[in-house]
Amino acid sequence: MQTLVSEQTLGYMLKDARMRRRLTQAEAGKCVGLDQTVISRIENGRHALRIDTLFKILAALDYEMLIQPREDGAPEQKGDAW
Protein backbone atom coordinates (compact mmCIF):
# COMPACT_ATOMS: atom_id res chain seq x y z
CA MET A 1 0.00 0.00 0.00
CA GLN A 2 1.27 3.45 -0.87
CA THR A 3 0.90 6.53 1.31
CA LEU A 4 -0.55 9.64 -0.24
CA VAL A 5 1.10 12.83 0.99
CA SER A 6 0.79 15.33 -1.87
CA GLU A 7 -0.81 16.12 -5.20
CA GLN A 8 2.33 14.80 -6.88
CA THR A 9 2.08 11.48 -5.05
CA LEU A 10 -1.57 11.18 -6.06
CA GLY A 11 -0.61 11.89 -9.66
CA TYR A 12 2.10 9.21 -9.63
CA MET A 13 -0.35 6.69 -8.15
CA LEU A 14 -3.01 7.46 -10.74
CA LYS A 15 -0.50 7.26 -13.58
CA ASP A 16 0.73 3.89 -12.31
CA ALA A 17 -2.84 2.61 -12.06
CA ARG A 18 -3.65 3.85 -15.58
CA MET A 19 -0.56 2.22 -17.02
CA ARG A 20 -1.35 -1.08 -15.25
CA ARG A 21 -4.72 -0.99 -17.03
CA ARG A 22 -2.83 -0.29 -20.28
CA LEU A 23 -4.80 2.86 -20.98
CA THR A 24 -3.51 5.96 -22.68
CA GLN A 25 -4.22 9.31 -21.07
CA ALA A 26 -6.79 9.96 -23.79
CA GLU A 27 -8.55 6.64 -23.14
CA ALA A 28 -8.60 7.21 -19.38
CA GLY A 29 -9.92 10.72 -19.90
CA LYS A 30 -12.68 9.48 -22.17
CA CYS A 31 -13.82 7.06 -19.44
CA VAL A 32 -14.46 9.95 -17.07
CA GLY A 33 -15.25 12.79 -19.47
CA LEU A 34 -11.93 14.61 -19.21
CA ASP A 35 -9.53 15.81 -21.89
CA GLN A 36 -6.13 14.12 -22.21
CA THR A 37 -4.41 17.34 -21.18
CA VAL A 38 -6.34 17.37 -17.89
CA ILE A 39 -5.29 13.77 -17.20
CA SER A 40 -1.70 14.78 -17.89
CA ARG A 41 -1.90 17.71 -15.46
CA ILE A 42 -3.47 15.47 -12.78
CA GLU A 43 -0.73 12.87 -13.21
CA ASN A 44 1.90 15.59 -12.88
CA GLY A 45 0.29 17.04 -9.74
CA ARG A 46 -0.49 20.32 -11.48
CA HIS A 47 -4.28 20.23 -11.43
CA ALA A 48 -6.67 20.87 -8.55
CA LEU A 49 -8.72 17.69 -8.47
CA ARG A 50 -12.32 17.73 -7.26
CA ILE A 51 -13.21 14.81 -5.04
CA ASP A 52 -16.02 13.67 -7.34
CA THR A 53 -13.59 13.61 -10.26
CA LEU A 54 -11.11 11.60 -8.19
CA PHE A 55 -13.81 9.02 -7.43
CA LYS A 56 -14.70 8.78 -11.13
CA ILE A 57 -11.06 8.22 -12.06
CA LEU A 58 -10.60 5.62 -9.33
CA ALA A 59 -13.73 3.78 -10.47
CA ALA A 60 -12.60 3.83 -14.11
CA LEU A 61 -9.23 2.36 -13.07
CA ASP A 62 -10.93 -0.20 -10.78
CA TYR A 63 -9.25 1.24 -7.67
CA GLU A 64 -10.60 2.33 -4.34
CA MET A 65 -9.46 4.79 -1.71
CA LEU A 66 -8.83 3.76 1.87
CA ILE A 67 -8.55 6.40 4.57
CA GLN A 68 -7.11 5.46 7.92
CA PRO A 69 -5.37 7.16 10.82
CA ARG A 70 -1.60 7.21 10.92
CA GLU A 71 0.16 4.89 13.28
CA ASP A 72 0.76 6.42 16.72
CA GLY A 73 3.97 8.36 16.84
CA ALA A 74 4.41 8.42 13.07
CA PRO A 75 6.31 11.53 12.01
CA GLU A 76 4.75 13.90 9.52
CA GLN A 77 5.28 12.80 5.95
CA LYS A 78 7.31 14.96 3.62
CA GLY A 79 4.90 17.03 1.59
CA ASP A 80 2.10 17.11 4.15
CA ALA A 81 0.16 20.30 3.64
CA TRP A 82 -1.82 20.18 6.92
C-alpha positions in Angstrom: 0.0 0.0 0.0 1.3 3.4 -0.9 0.9 6.5 1.3 -0.6 9.6 -0.2 1.1 12.8 1.0 0.8 15.3 -1.9 -0.8 16.1 -5.2 2.3 14.8 -6.9 2.1 11.5 -5.0 -1.6 11.2 -6.1 -0.6 11.9 -9.7 2.1 9.2 -9.6 -0.3 6.7 -8.1 -3.0 7.5 -10.7 -0.5 7.3 -13.6 0.7 3.9 -12.3 -2.8 2.6 -12.1 -3.6 3.8 -15.6 -0.6 2.2 -17.0 -1.4 -1.1 -15.3 -4.7 -1.0 -17.0 -2.8 -0.3 -20.3 -4.8 2.9 -21.0 -3.5 6.0 -22.7 -4.2 9.3 -21.1 -6.8 10.0 -23.8 -8.5 6.6 -23.1 -8.6 7.2 -19.4 -9.9 10.7 -19.9 -12.7 9.5 -22.2 -13.8 7.1 -19.4 -14.5 10.0 -17.1 -15.2 12.8 -19.5 -11.9 14.6 -19.2 -9.5 15.8 -21.9 -6.1 14.1 -22.2 -4.4 17.3 -21.2 -6.3 17.4 -17.9 -5.3 13.8 -17.2 -1.7 14.8 -17.9 -1.9 17.7 -15.5 -3.5 15.5 -12.8 -0.7 12.9 -13.2 1.9 15.6 -12.9 0.3 17.0 -9.7 -0.5 20.3 -11.5 -4.3 20.2 -11.4 -6.7 20.9 -8.6 -8.7 17.7 -8.5 -12.3 17.7 -7.3 -13.2 14.8 -5.0 -16.0 13.7 -7.3 -13.6 13.6 -10.3 -11.1 11.6 -8.2 -13.8 9.0 -7.4 -14.7 8.8 -11.1 -11.1 8.2 -12.1 -10.6 5.6 -9.3 -13.7 3.8 -10.5 -12.6 3.8 -14.1 -9.2 2.4 -13.1 -10.9 -0.2 -10.8 -9.2 1.2 -7.7 -10.6 2.3 -4.3 -9.5 4.8 -1.7 -8.8 3.8 1.9 -8.5 6.4 4.6 -7.1 5.5 7.9 -5.4 7.2 10.8 -1.6 7.2 10.9 0.2 4.9 13.3 0.8 6.4 16.7 4.0 8.4 16.8 4.4 8.4 13.1 6.3 11.5 12.0 4.7 13.9 9.5 5.3 12.8 5.9 7.3 15.0 3.6 4.9 17.0 1.6 2.1 17.1 4.2 0.2 20.3 3.6 -1.8 20.2 6.9 
